[in-house]
Amino acid sequence: MKNFIVGALIIGVAIVVGFMLKTSAQFGASSGPDYYNMQYFHAGATDGGDVTTLTSGTTVTITAAQVCKSSVLSFAAAAPTAASTTLPTAATMANECLRVNGESKTLLFKNTAANAASTTVIQVASTAAETLLMGEETGADVIIDGGNAASIQFIRTSASEMTVIVRELVNAD
């Protein structure tokens, strides 16, 4: 009887050790806000942020905090003039939310001015550190007319450089 119990105990321990060696996936929660493994969301995922209204006028400077915390930025360009909208620098974006090369942030920029002539020009703070890109189609520019919007994507390419892609959007009639 004693040999049977010892034998069963050895087999039980061998089974437990075998499962421990075979299992390579980590279970449980990750500590901290960073995830380094691919995530699969079978039920879908929602991301977002604040809707931020910028002060109306002829110029506006968007901060890195506004970009990183918002999904929508609304700005009413002063009528009927061309306003300028300056985007945050690569360095401030790296400090605020784009901490690793290749990370990106996309938001919707809305020019809520009722007059189409109340345009705003999207510009970067420094052409040495930020590259501004736009679509190749005819008429593409970084001038957002009143009543229109733009999808703006910020992509970190190094600690001191980023690429900004501006895609103007118009109402579908």
BELJO-V538783 format. One record per run of one state. SS is the DSSP state (H for helix, E for strand, C for the rest). FROM is the first residue (numbers start at 0). TO is the last residue. If there is no record, write none. Layout:
SS	FROM	TO
SS	FROM	TO
This chain:
C	0	0
H	1	21
C	22	48
E	49	52
C	53	55
E	56	56
C	57	57
E	58	60
C	61	62
H	63	68
E	69	74
C	75	75
E	76	76
C	77	81
E	82	85
C	86	88
H	89	95
C	96	102
E	103	110
C	111	118
E	119	122
C	123	128
E	129	133
C	134	141
E	142	143
C	144	147
E	148	157
C	158	159
E	160	168
C	169	172
